Structure formats: structure tokens, C-alpha cells
Amino acid sequence: MSGDFPKNAEEARLDRDTTREELTETLEALGQKLDVKTRVKENVDEKLDQATAKVADVTNEPTAVKFRQGADVVRSNPVPIFAGVLGLVIVIRLILRRRSDS
């Protein structure tokens, strides 16, 4: 259609159906762009795949598999890892503070 007003009912139905299809495609594309959680997950998966490939290049395949398994464990339950890292940072800071006081 050239954007003109439909001349009959059949043209109007075709125009309506075409518009619906275009709107559906547009809404699906917007939905995918606005689904931040899924996009972040896909980005993290991609980065983990790249890191696993680099680990496999530097070491051997079983080590790369263990690396990926460890990363998946951290992703599934990050709170204990975060708590451990936070504790380590606190201990390092205390050690550095004691050294600077001496």
C-alpha cells in the first residue's frame, strides 16, 4: 500500500493485518531491549565463555571446565562469595593499618 486511504473493505483488512504484524514485531523488539535481566545474563554468559576459552588456551581443558563450574556456582549463589571477599578486604585493611602504625 502506498499510504493512501483503503478503497474497499478488503484493502482495509489487509492494511489492518499488515499494521498488526508490524506492531507485533516492534513490540517484541522493544520487549527484548527492555528485558535488562536477560540481556545482562546473556552478556555474562558470553564473557564467561570467552574467559573459559582463554583459560583453556593457557592451561588444559579440565582446568577450564573447573573454572566454568566455579563461575557457575558463584553466579548461582553470590552471597557467600561476596561475604568472603568482603572479609578478606577487611583483614587486609587491618593488616595494612597495623603495619602503618608500627
C-alpha positions as CSV (number, residue, x, y, z in Angstrom):
1,M,0.0,0.0,0.0
2,S,1.2,3.5,-0.7
3,G,-0.2,5.1,2.5
4,D,-3.4,6.1,0.8
5,F,-6.8,5.5,2.4
6,P,-8.1,2.0,1.6
7,K,-10.6,1.9,-1.2
8,N,-12.6,-1.0,0.0
9,A,-13.0,-3.4,2.9
10,E,-10.5,-5.9,1.6
11,E,-7.8,-3.3,1.4
12,A,-8.7,-2.1,4.8
13,R,-8.4,-5.6,6.3
14,L,-5.0,-6.1,4.5
15,D,-3.8,-2.8,5.9
16,R,-5.0,-3.7,9.4
17,D,-3.3,-7.1,9.3
18,T,-0.1,-5.6,8.0
19,T,-0.1,-2.9,10.7
20,R,-0.8,-5.6,13.4
21,E,2.2,-7.7,12.2
22,E,4.5,-4.6,12.2
23,L,3.3,-3.6,15.6
24,T,3.8,-7.1,16.9
25,E,7.4,-7.2,15.6
26,T,8.1,-3.7,17.0
27,L,6.7,-4.7,20.5
28,E,8.7,-7.9,20.5
29,A,11.9,-6.0,19.6
30,L,11.2,-3.4,22.3
31,G,10.4,-6.1,24.8
32,Q,13.8,-7.8,24.1
33,K,15.6,-4.4,24.5
34,L,13.9,-3.6,27.8
35,D,14.5,-7.1,29.3
36,V,17.6,-6.0,31.1
37,K,17.9,-9.1,33.3
38,T,18.0,-11.4,30.2
39,R,20.4,-9.1,28.4
40,V,22.8,-9.0,31.3
41,K,22.6,-12.7,31.8
42,E,23.5,-13.2,28.1
43,N,26.3,-10.8,28.3
44,V,27.8,-12.5,31.4
45,D,27.4,-15.9,29.7
46,E,29.3,-14.5,26.7
47,K,32.1,-13.1,28.8
48,L,32.3,-16.4,30.8
49,D,32.6,-18.3,27.5
50,Q,35.5,-16.0,26.4
51,A,37.2,-16.3,29.8
52,T,36.8,-20.1,29.8
53,A,38.4,-20.2,26.3
54,K,41.3,-18.1,27.5
55,V,41.8,-20.4,30.5
56,A,41.7,-23.4,28.2
57,D,44.4,-21.8,26.0
58,V,46.7,-21.1,28.9
59,T,46.1,-24.3,30.8
60,N,44.3,-27.5,29.9
61,E,40.7,-28.5,29.2
62,P,39.9,-30.0,32.7
63,T,41.1,-26.8,34.3
64,A,38.9,-24.7,32.0
65,V,35.9,-26.9,32.9
66,K,36.6,-26.4,36.6
67,F,36.9,-22.7,36.0
68,R,33.5,-22.6,34.3
69,Q,31.9,-24.8,37.0
70,G,33.2,-22.4,39.7
71,A,31.9,-19.4,37.8
72,D,28.5,-21.0,37.6
73,V,28.5,-21.8,41.3
74,V,29.3,-18.1,42.1
75,R,26.6,-16.9,39.7
76,S,24.0,-19.2,41.3
77,N,24.8,-18.1,44.9
78,P,27.0,-15.0,45.1
79,V,26.3,-14.0,48.7
80,P,28.8,-16.4,50.4
81,I,31.5,-15.4,47.8
82,F,30.8,-11.7,48.4
83,A,30.9,-12.2,52.1
84,G,34.2,-14.0,51.8
85,V,35.7,-11.3,49.6
86,L,34.5,-8.6,52.0
87,G,36.0,-10.4,54.9
88,L,39.3,-10.7,53.1
89,V,39.3,-7.0,52.3
90,I,38.7,-6.2,55.9
91,V,41.5,-8.4,57.1
92,I,43.9,-6.9,54.6
93,R,43.0,-3.4,55.6
94,L,43.5,-4.3,59.3
95,I,47.0,-5.7,58.5
96,L,47.9,-2.7,56.5
97,R,46.7,-0.3,59.2
98,R,48.8,-2.2,61.8
99,R,51.9,-2.0,59.6
100,S,51.4,1.7,59.1
101,D,51.0,2.3,62.9
102,S,54.3,0.5,63.7
